[in-house]
Amino acid sequence: MMNKLIKLTNVGITFPTKTCFEDFTTLIQPGSRIAIIGPNGCGKTSLLKILQGDLSCSEGNMEVPAGTTFGYVPQIIDYFDQLSGGERVVSLFNQVLASDPDVLLLDEPTNHLDQTHRQSLIRAVNSFKGTILMVSHDPAFINSCSHIIWHMEDKQVHVFVGSYDNYCKDLQAKREALETQLDDLKKAKKDVHVALMKEQIRAKHSRQQGEKSIEQRKWAAIVADAKARRGEETSGSKRQHIRDQRQRIQEQLDELKMSAVISPNFSITAAEVSSKHIVSIIQGTLGYEAPFLDQIYFDLAGNERIGILGNNGAGKSTFIKGILCDPAIQIRTGNWLAPKRESIGYMDQHYATLDATKTVWETLQSTIPNASGPHIRQLLSTFLFYSDRAIATPVAQLSGGEKVRLGLAQIAAKTPPLLILDEVTNNLDLPTREHVVQVLRAYPGAIIAISHDMDFLHSIEIVDLLDVSQWKA
């Protein structure tokens, strides 16, 4: 195994339309476990490609010890056609490990993996003796497998030594300290204002008390005016100093880049949601040319949340298609009670429910055609579409995170009693993932969620878990 340093000096990546990052200098120690995090499009995958040798630095240079070997598992694996997404990851990962590389490069390795394969991946990563750099949006995986965080944002790479949880705590502590300083400055500004008012009142009293003689009045007026001017100059200087301090603190707060908070208002409330069965399946069978799932018994009340588990290929998506009456399902027997398709909200990792030809505004307008312009604008603003340019953007040009926020805005605008989620967190950056959690925690209806991410399921208050493998025909 490699026992020498990899050195990056003033490394940067610039494309014709944007600069990903610049001036990044660091040392990669042998045996390091580095998690690379940051918003979609910030250059995480490009940085892995630089290390792999598939991409050249736009600026700076990288020094790699002679003979160092790399193993690379990309985010998109377009071979092993006969395998599922999770099976492709496992197959390539095993091939890469078998080559015994010095440095292991992983790009979103937990995407598509069921719990069994996910735990196997974590064990294999932690047993690997070489250096690992991993791009991931999976907090539990990052915490389990890394001890250094590279956070890429705003054309910079920030290095933090410690777990992801500690990194988040460190950011929050810094934010709270800066907010306390802002509160103190607000109080100081108020104190300066009060002191100036007192000085002006004293000056006024001085003028009023000088009425016994003209000379005395003149002297009092001169002295009082001089005091007032000195008081105004002093308070002006103090207020300018406070403004400068506030500007510096606000800039530091902005640099922390804490995720914006979405506080949605849904078109229905929890009080309007019935606890009666919203989905009921008795002795159901589903399949394509032949039965795939059999003897399905399932109940879901209007205020329940259930997570759907199962190994890759176990039939999770088939089960969901059965509830949605997807035309791909050729066999559907038994007693089925479920809302009509238009009363079910459905979100998947491919954002298939969004019309790529519409703009952000048109998408929401078609969801609530009778709503006023100001109401649509306010709703879009709640989901962080603020500017005229943002709401006029075609869906086809949105990032994955923006598409998710738009899909969530649709759900808030016309809240369905049942929401079905199919691996919605795959490929999401951490801020967008947090937005999804914020909205789903507040959602008042029933949820059926397919996910291999147990941390996500717990975050959105999924209590019951169901393994579809029990129905495999």
C-alpha positions as CSV (number, residue, x, y, z in Angstrom):
1,M,0.0,0.0,0.0
2,M,1.1,3.6,-0.7
3,N,2.8,5.2,2.3
4,K,3.5,8.6,0.8
5,L,1.5,11.9,0.7
6,I,-0.6,13.1,-2.2
7,K,-0.2,16.8,-2.5
8,L,-2.6,19.3,-4.0
9,T,-1.3,22.8,-4.6
10,N,-3.6,25.7,-5.6
11,V,-5.8,23.2,-7.5
12,G,-8.9,24.6,-9.3
13,I,-11.5,23.5,-11.9
14,T,-13.1,25.9,-14.3
15,F,-15.5,25.0,-17.1
16,P,-16.7,27.4,-19.9
17,T,-19.9,28.3,-17.9
18,K,-18.7,28.2,-14.3
19,T,-15.8,27.9,-11.8
20,C,-16.3,24.9,-9.5
21,F,-13.5,25.7,-7.1
22,E,-10.1,27.3,-7.0
23,D,-6.9,27.7,-5.0
24,F,-7.3,24.4,-3.0
25,T,-4.1,23.3,-1.3
26,T,-4.0,20.3,1.0
27,L,-2.1,17.1,1.9
28,I,-3.8,13.6,1.7
29,Q,-2.2,11.5,4.4
30,P,-1.9,7.7,3.8
31,G,-4.9,5.9,5.3
32,S,-7.1,9.0,5.3
33,R,-10.9,8.6,5.2
34,I,-12.2,11.8,3.5
35,A,-15.8,12.6,2.8
36,I,-16.4,15.2,0.1
37,I,-19.7,17.0,0.5
38,G,-21.4,20.0,-1.0
39,P,-24.3,21.1,-3.2
40,N,-25.0,19.5,-6.6
41,G,-22.8,20.9,-9.3
42,C,-20.0,22.2,-7.0
43,G,-17.3,19.9,-8.5
44,K,-17.2,16.9,-6.2
45,T,-17.2,14.3,-9.0
46,S,-14.7,16.5,-11.0
47,L,-12.3,16.4,-8.0
48,L,-12.5,12.6,-7.9
49,K,-11.7,12.5,-11.7
50,I,-8.7,14.7,-11.1
51,L,-7.4,12.3,-8.5
52,Q,-8.2,9.3,-10.8
53,G,-6.4,11.0,-13.7
54,D,-9.4,11.4,-16.0
55,L,-9.5,15.2,-15.7
56,S,-6.8,17.8,-15.6
57,C,-6.6,20.7,-13.2
58,S,-7.6,24.0,-14.7
59,E,-5.0,25.5,-12.3
60,G,-2.5,24.3,-9.8
61,N,-1.0,20.8,-9.7
62,M,-1.3,17.5,-8.0
63,E,1.7,15.4,-6.9
64,V,1.1,11.7,-6.6
65,P,3.9,9.2,-5.5
66,A,5.1,7.1,-8.4
67,G,3.4,3.7,-8.6
68,T,0.3,4.8,-6.7
69,T,-2.8,2.9,-7.9
70,F,-6.4,4.1,-7.8
71,G,-9.7,2.2,-7.7
72,Y,-12.7,4.2,-8.9
73,V,-16.5,3.4,-8.5
74,P,-18.4,6.1,-10.4
75,Q,-21.9,7.3,-9.6
76,I,-23.3,6.1,-12.9
77,I,-22.4,2.6,-14.0
78,D,-23.6,2.0,-17.5
79,Y,-22.5,-1.6,-17.9
80,F,-23.6,-4.9,-16.2
81,D,-26.9,-4.3,-18.2
82,Q,-28.5,-7.4,-16.8
83,L,-28.1,-6.2,-13.2
84,S,-30.1,-3.7,-11.1
85,G,-28.6,-0.4,-9.9
86,G,-27.6,-1.8,-6.5
87,E,-26.2,-5.0,-8.0
88,R,-24.0,-2.9,-10.4
89,V,-22.5,-1.0,-7.5
90,V,-21.7,-4.2,-5.6
91,S,-20.2,-5.9,-8.6
92,L,-17.9,-3.0,-9.6
93,F,-17.0,-2.3,-6.0
94,N,-15.9,-6.0,-5.6
95,Q,-13.9,-5.8,-8.8
96,V,-12.1,-2.6,-7.7
97,L,-11.3,-4.1,-4.3
98,A,-9.9,-7.2,-5.9
99,S,-7.3,-5.0,-7.8
100,D,-5.9,-4.0,-4.3
101,P,-5.6,-0.2,-5.1
102,D,-3.7,2.2,-2.9
103,V,-6.5,4.8,-3.1
104,L,-10.2,4.1,-3.3
105,L,-12.4,6.7,-4.9
106,L,-16.2,6.3,-4.3
107,D,-18.9,8.5,-5.9
108,E,-22.3,8.1,-4.1
109,P,-21.7,4.4,-3.4
110,T,-24.8,3.9,-1.2
111,N,-27.3,4.9,-4.0
112,H,-29.6,2.0,-4.8
113,L,-28.2,-0.3,-2.1
114,D,-30.5,-2.3,0.1
115,Q,-29.7,-2.5,3.8
116,T,-27.8,-5.8,3.5
117,H,-25.5,-4.6,0.8
118,R,-25.2,-1.2,2.5
119,Q,-23.9,-2.7,5.7
120,S,-21.6,-4.9,3.6
121,L,-20.2,-1.9,1.9
122,I,-19.6,-0.1,5.2
123,R,-17.8,-3.1,6.6
124,A,-15.6,-3.4,3.4
125,V,-14.8,0.3,3.4
126,N,-13.8,0.3,7.1
127,S,-11.7,-2.8,6.5
128,F,-9.8,-1.3,3.6
129,K,-6.2,-0.4,4.6
130,G,-5.5,2.3,2.0
131,T,-6.7,5.8,1.5
132,I,-10.4,6.5,0.7
133,L,-12.1,9.6,-0.8
134,M,-15.8,9.4,-1.0
135,V,-18.4,11.7,-2.4
136,S,-21.7,11.2,-0.5
137,H,-24.9,12.8,0.5
138,D,-25.6,10.0,3.1
139,P,-25.0,11.4,6.6
140,A,-25.0,7.9,8.3
141,F,-22.5,6.6,5.8
142,I,-20.2,9.6,6.1
143,N,-20.3,9.3,9.9
144,S,-19.5,5.6,9.7
145,C,-16.7,5.7,7.2
146,S,-14.8,9.1,7.4
147,H,-12.9,11.3,9.8
148,I,-12.2,14.3,7.5
149,I,-14.7,16.4,5.8
150,W,-14.0,18.4,2.6
151,H,-17.0,20.8,2.2
152,M,-17.1,22.3,-1.3
153,E,-19.2,25.5,-1.8
154,D,-18.9,29.0,-3.3
155,K,-15.7,28.1,-5.3
156,Q,-13.9,27.0,-2.1
157,V,-13.0,23.7,-0.3
158,H,-13.1,23.9,3.5
159,V,-11.3,21.1,5.4
160,F,-12.7,19.9,8.8
161,V,-11.1,17.1,10.8
162,G,-13.8,15.2,12.6
163,S,-17.1,13.4,11.9
164,Y,-19.9,14.9,9.9
165,D,-22.0,15.2,13.1
166,N,-19.2,17.1,14.7
167,Y,-18.9,19.3,11.6
168,C,-22.6,20.2,11.8
169,K,-22.4,20.9,15.5
170,D,-19.3,23.1,14.9
171,L,-21.2,25.1,12.2
172,Q,-24.3,25.4,14.5
173,A,-22.1,26.6,17.4
174,K,-20.4,29.2,15.3
175,R,-23.8,30.4,14.0
176,E,-25.3,30.7,17.5
177,A,-22.2,32.6,18.7
178,L,-22.5,35.1,15.8
179,E,-26.2,35.5,16.3
180,T,-25.5,36.3,20.0
181,Q,-23.1,39.0,18.9
182,L,-25.8,40.4,16.6
183,D,-28.2,40.5,19.5
184,D,-25.6,42.3,21.6
185,L,-25.0,44.8,18.9
186,K,-28.8,45.5,18.6
187,K,-28.8,46.2,22.4
188,A,-25.7,48.5,22.0
189,K,-27.3,50.4,19.2
190,K,-30.4,50.9,21.4
191,D,-28.2,52.1,24.3
192,V,-26.5,54.6,22.0
193,H,-29.8,55.9,20.9
194,V,-31.1,56.3,24.5
195,A,-27.9,58.1,25.5
196,L,-28.3,60.6,22.6
197,M,-31.9,61.3,23.5
198,K,-30.8,62.0,27.1
199,E,-28.1,64.4,25.9
200,Q,-30.6,66.2,23.7
201,I,-33.1,66.5,26.7
202,R,-30.3,67.8,28.9
203,A,-29.4,70.4,26.3
204,K,-33.0,71.5,26.0
205,H,-33.3,71.9,29.8
206,S,-30.1,74.0,29.8
207,R,-31.6,76.4,27.3
208,Q,-34.8,76.7,29.2
209,Q,-33.1,77.4,32.5
210,G,-31.1,80.4,31.1
211,E,-34.0,82.9,31.0
212,K,-32.8,85.2,33.9
213,S,-30.5,87.2,31.7
214,I,-29.8,87.5,28.0
215,E,-26.1,86.8,28.5
216,Q,-26.9,83.7,30.6
217,R,-29.3,82.6,27.9
218,K,-26.7,83.0,25.2
219,W,-24.1,81.2,27.2
220,A,-26.5,78.3,28.0
221,A,-27.5,78.1,24.4
222,I,-23.9,78.0,23.2
223,V,-22.9,75.4,25.8
224,A,-26.1,73.3,25.2
225,D,-25.7,73.4,21.4
226,A,-22.0,72.4,21.8
227,K,-22.9,69.5,24.1
228,A,-25.7,68.4,21.7
229,R,-23.2,68.5,18.7
230,R,-20.6,66.5,20.7
231,G,-23.3,64.0,21.7
232,E,-24.5,63.6,18.1
233,E,-20.9,63.2,16.8
234,T,-20.1,60.6,19.5
235,S,-23.3,58.7,18.9
236,G,-22.8,58.9,15.2
237,S,-19.3,57.4,15.5
238,K,-20.6,54.7,17.8
239,R,-23.5,53.9,15.4
240,Q,-21.1,53.7,12.5
241,H,-18.8,51.3,14.5
242,I,-21.9,49.1,15.3
243,R,-22.9,49.1,11.6
244,D,-19.4,48.0,10.6
245,Q,-19.4,45.2,13.2
246,R,-22.8,44.0,12.1
247,Q,-21.7,43.9,8.5
248,R,-18.6,41.8,9.4
249,I,-20.7,39.4,11.5
250,Q,-23.3,39.1,8.8
251,E,-20.6,38.3,6.3
252,Q,-19.3,35.6,8.6
253,L,-22.9,34.2,9.0
254,D,-23.3,34.1,5.2
255,E,-20.0,32.2,4.9
256,L,-21.4,29.5,7.1
257,K,-24.0,28.7,4.4
258,M,-26.5,27.2,6.8
259,S,-29.4,25.6,4.9
260,A,-32.5,27.8,4.4
261,V,-35.6,26.6,6.2
262,I,-38.8,25.7,4.4
263,S,-41.9,26.2,6.5
264,P,-44.8,24.9,4.3
265,N,-48.5,25.6,4.7
266,F,-50.5,22.6,3.3
267,S,-53.9,22.8,1.7
268,I,-55.2,20.3,4.3
269,T,-54.3,20.1,8.0
270,A,-53.8,17.1,10.3
271,A,-57.2,17.7,11.8
272,E,-58.8,17.1,8.4
273,V,-57.0,13.8,7.9
274,S,-59.1,10.7,8.8
275,S,-57.7,7.8,10.8
276,K,-59.7,5.4,8.8
277,H,-58.1,3.1,6.2
278,I,-56.9,4.9,3.2
279,V,-55.3,1.8,1.6
280,S,-56.5,-1.7,2.2
281,I,-55.3,-4.8,0.3
282,I,-56.6,-8.3,1.1
283,Q,-55.2,-11.4,-0.6
284,G,-53.6,-9.3,-3.4
285,T,-51.5,-10.6,-6.2
286,L,-49.3,-8.5,-8.5
287,G,-47.2,-9.4,-11.5
288,Y,-46.3,-8.9,-15.1
289,E,-46.4,-12.0,-17.3
290,A,-46.5,-14.1,-14.2
291,P,-47.3,-13.4,-10.5
292,F,-44.4,-11.6,-8.8
293,L,-46.0,-10.8,-5.4
294,D,-48.7,-12.9,-3.8
295,Q,-50.8,-13.1,-0.7
296,I,-50.5,-9.3,-0.1
297,Y,-52.2,-8.1,3.1
298,F,-51.7,-4.4,3.8
299,D,-53.5,-1.6,5.7
300,L,-52.7,2.0,5.9
301,A,-54.7,4.6,7.9
302,G,-54.9,8.3,6.8
303,N,-52.5,9.4,9.5
304,E,-49.9,6.6,9.3
305,R,-46.4,6.5,7.8
306,I,-44.9,3.2,6.6
307,G,-41.4,2.5,5.2
308,I,-41.1,-0.2,2.5
309,L,-38.0,-2.3,2.7
310,G,-36.6,-5.2,0.7
311,N,-33.5,-6.3,-1.1
312,N,-32.8,-5.1,-4.6
313,G,-35.3,-6.8,-6.9
314,A,-37.7,-7.9,-4.1
315,G,-40.7,-6.1,-5.5
316,K,-40.8,-2.7,-3.8
317,S,-41.5,-0.7,-6.9
318,T,-44.0,-3.4,-8.1
319,F,-46.0,-3.0,-4.9
320,I,-46.1,0.8,-5.4
321,K,-47.2,0.3,-9.1
322,G,-50.0,-1.8,-7.9
323,I,-51.3,0.9,-5.6
324,L,-50.9,3.5,-8.4
325,C,-52.7,1.1,-10.9
326,D,-49.7,1.5,-13.2
327,P,-50.5,0.1,-16.7
328,A,-47.2,-1.9,-16.6
329,I,-48.8,-4.2,-14.1
330,Q,-50.5,-7.0,-16.0
331,I,-51.8,-9.1,-13.0
332,R,-53.7,-7.4,-10.2
333,T,-56.1,-9.6,-8.2
334,G,-57.6,-9.6,-4.8
335,N,-59.5,-6.8,-2.9
336,W,-57.9,-3.4,-3.3
337,L,-59.0,-0.2,-1.7
338,A,-56.9,2.9,-2.5
339,P,-57.4,6.5,-3.5
340,K,-57.7,7.4,-7.2
341,R,-54.5,8.2,-8.9
342,E,-55.2,11.9,-8.9
343,S,-55.5,11.8,-5.1
344,I,-52.1,10.3,-4.6
345,G,-48.9,12.4,-4.6
346,Y,-46.0,10.5,-6.1
347,M,-42.3,11.5,-6.0
348,D,-39.4,9.5,-7.3
349,Q,-35.7,10.1,-7.8
350,H,-36.2,10.8,-11.5
351,Y,-38.8,13.5,-11.0
352,A,-41.1,11.9,-13.5
353,T,-44.2,13.8,-12.5
354,L,-42.8,17.1,-13.6
355,D,-43.4,18.4,-17.1
356,A,-40.0,19.3,-18.5
357,T,-41.6,21.7,-21.1
358,K,-43.2,24.0,-18.4
359,T,-41.6,26.7,-16.3
360,V,-41.6,26.7,-12.5
361,W,-44.5,29.2,-12.5
362,E,-46.5,27.2,-15.1
363,T,-46.0,24.0,-13.2
364,L,-47.5,25.4,-10.0
365,Q,-50.2,27.3,-11.9
366,S,-51.4,24.1,-13.6
367,T,-51.5,22.4,-10.1
368,I,-53.8,25.1,-8.7
369,P,-55.3,26.8,-11.8
370,N,-57.8,28.9,-9.8
371,A,-55.2,30.4,-7.4
372,S,-54.3,34.1,-7.7
373,G,-50.9,35.3,-8.9
374,P,-49.8,36.6,-5.5
375,H,-50.8,33.3,-3.9
376,I,-48.7,31.3,-6.4
377,R,-45.8,33.7,-6.0
378,Q,-45.9,33.4,-2.2
379,L,-46.0,29.6,-2.3
380,L,-43.0,29.5,-4.7
381,S,-41.2,31.9,-2.4
382,T,-41.8,29.5,0.6
383,F,-40.0,26.8,-1.4
384,L,-37.1,29.1,-2.2
385,F,-38.0,30.2,-5.7
386,Y,-37.7,33.9,-5.0
387,S,-36.7,35.8,-8.2
388,D,-38.5,36.5,-11.4
389,R,-35.7,34.6,-13.2
390,A,-36.2,31.5,-10.9
391,I,-39.9,31.2,-11.4
392,A,-39.5,31.6,-15.2
393,T,-36.9,28.8,-15.4
394,P,-38.0,25.8,-17.5
395,V,-38.2,22.5,-15.5
396,A,-35.7,21.0,-17.9
397,Q,-33.1,23.5,-16.7
398,L,-33.6,22.9,-13.0
399,S,-31.1,21.1,-10.9
400,G,-32.1,17.9,-9.1
401,G,-32.6,19.8,-5.8
402,E,-34.7,22.5,-7.5
403,K,-36.9,19.8,-9.0
404,V,-37.5,18.3,-5.6
405,R,-38.4,21.6,-4.1
406,L,-40.9,22.2,-7.0
407,G,-42.4,18.8,-6.5
408,L,-42.8,19.5,-2.8
409,A,-44.4,22.9,-3.6
410,Q,-47.0,21.0,-5.7
411,I,-47.8,18.8,-2.8
412,A,-48.2,21.8,-0.4
413,A,-50.4,23.6,-3.0
414,K,-52.8,20.7,-3.5
415,T,-52.1,18.3,-0.7
416,P,-53.0,14.7,-1.5
417,P,-54.2,12.4,1.4
418,L,-51.6,9.9,0.4
419,L,-47.9,10.5,-0.5
420,I,-45.8,7.8,-2.1
421,L,-42.0,8.3,-2.1
422,D,-39.6,6.1,-4.2
423,E,-35.9,6.7,-3.2
424,V,-36.4,10.5,-3.3
425,T,-33.1,11.1,-1.5
426,N,-30.8,9.5,-4.1
427,N,-28.3,12.0,-5.5
428,L,-29.6,14.9,-3.3
429,D,-27.1,17.3,-1.7
430,L,-27.4,17.6,2.0
431,P,-29.2,21.0,2.1
432,T,-31.9,19.7,-0.3
433,R,-32.2,16.5,1.7
434,E,-32.8,18.6,4.8
435,H,-35.5,20.6,2.9
436,V,-37.2,17.3,2.0
437,V,-37.1,16.2,5.7
438,Q,-38.5,19.6,6.8
439,V,-41.5,19.4,4.4
440,L,-42.3,15.7,5.0
441,R,-42.2,16.1,8.8
442,A,-44.9,18.7,8.4
443,Y,-47.0,16.9,5.8
444,P,-50.3,15.9,7.4
445,G,-51.4,12.9,5.4
446,A,-50.3,9.2,5.0
447,I,-46.9,8.3,3.6
448,I,-45.6,5.2,2.0
449,A,-41.8,5.6,1.5
450,I,-39.4,3.3,-0.3
451,S,-35.9,3.9,0.9
452,H,-32.7,2.1,1.9
453,D,-31.8,5.2,4.0
454,M,-32.9,4.3,7.5
455,D,-31.7,7.7,8.8
456,F,-34.0,9.4,6.3
457,L,-36.9,7.2,7.3
458,H,-36.4,8.0,11.0
459,S,-36.0,11.7,10.2
460,I,-39.5,11.9,8.5
461,E,-41.0,10.0,11.5
462,I,-41.6,6.6,9.8
463,V,-42.5,4.2,12.6
464,D,-43.6,1.0,10.9
465,L,-41.4,-0.9,8.5
466,L,-42.6,-3.5,6.0
467,D,-40.5,-6.0,4.1
468,V,-42.1,-6.9,0.7
469,S,-39.9,-10.0,0.5
470,Q,-42.6,-11.8,2.6
471,W,-45.0,-11.6,-0.5
472,K,-42.5,-12.8,-3.1
473,A,-44.4,-15.3,-5.3
